């Protein structure tokens, strides 16, 4: 089992996405955050099974939302660095990952 922690920007990533979903339908914001928590548990239990996609960053997709979570495994812990919509430009994703580490 990996201990999971978060880069400081993750709160902003989640807040922005949840606000957008709340604007669509109030209960979707909470559902989005629950889906993120399930994904965090998945990273904790099998995070090392995900392949590295950008340098040493691994990626897992939320089950019910078009968002990806980028994280790095350091021994017995994982650090989540980015939560981003899957339609975003790959160049932006690489830039953000470089800035957040």
C-alpha positions in Angstrom: 0.0 0.0 0.0 1.3 3.4 -1.0 0.9 6.5 1.2 -0.6 9.2 -1.0 0.1 12.9 -0.8 -0.8 15.9 -3.0 1.0 18.8 -4.6 -0.3 22.1 -3.2 -2.0 22.9 -6.6 -4.3 19.9 -6.4 -6.8 21.8 -4.3 -7.1 24.4 -7.1 -7.5 21.6 -9.8 -10.3 19.9 -7.9 -12.0 23.2 -6.9 -12.1 24.4 -10.5 -13.4 21.1 -11.8 -16.0 20.7 -9.1 -17.3 24.2 -9.6 -17.8 23.6 -13.3 -19.8 20.4 -12.5 -21.8 22.1 -9.8 -22.8 24.6 -12.5 -24.1 21.8 -14.6 -26.0 20.1 -11.8 -25.4 20.7 -8.1 -24.8 17.0 -7.2 -22.2 16.5 -9.8 -19.6 18.4 -7.9 -19.7 16.0 -5.0 -19.9 13.0 -7.3 -16.7 14.2 -9.1 -14.9 14.6 -5.8 -16.0 11.1 -4.7 -14.7 9.7 -8.0 -11.4 11.4 -7.3 -11.2 9.9 -3.8 -11.9 6.4 -5.3 -9.0 7.1 -7.8 -6.8 8.1 -4.9 -7.5 4.8 -3.1 -6.7 3.0 -6.4 -3.4 4.8 -6.6 -2.6 3.8 -3.0 -3.4 0.1 -3.6 -2.0 -0.5 -7.1 -0.3 2.8 -8.1 2.9 1.0 -9.2 1.0 -1.0 -11.7 0.4 2.0 -13.9 3.0 2.7 -16.5 5.0 5.9 -16.7 3.6 8.1 -19.5 5.6 11.3 -19.1 9.1 10.9 -17.7 8.4 9.2 -14.4 4.8 10.4 -14.1 2.1 7.8 -14.1 -1.5 8.4 -15.1 -4.8 7.1 -14.1 -8.2 8.2 -15.4 -11.2 8.9 -13.2 -13.9 6.3 -13.8 -16.9 8.5 -14.5 -15.3 11.8 -15.5 -13.0 12.8 -18.3 -10.1 13.7 -16.0 -6.7 12.2 -15.6 -4.6 12.1 -12.4 -0.8 12.3 -12.8 1.4 11.0 -10.0 4.9 9.8 -9.2 5.8 6.8 -7.1 8.7 7.3 -4.7 9.3 4.0 -3.0 6.4 3.5 -0.6 4.6 6.7 -1.4 2.9 8.4 -4.3 2.5 12.1 -4.9 -0.3 13.4 -7.0 0.9 16.4 -9.1 -1.9 17.2 -11.5 -5.6 16.6 -12.0 -6.7 17.7 -15.5 -9.4 17.3 -18.1 -8.3 14.7 -20.7 -9.0 17.1 -23.6 -6.3 19.5 -22.6 -3.3 20.1 -24.8 -0.5 17.5 -24.1 2.0 20.4 -24.2 0.1 22.2 -21.4 0.1 19.0 -19.4 3.9 18.6 -19.7 4.4 22.3 -18.8 2.2 22.0 -15.7 4.0 18.8 -14.6 7.4 20.5 -15.0 6.2 23.5 -13.0 4.7 21.6 -10.1 7.6 19.3 -9.2 
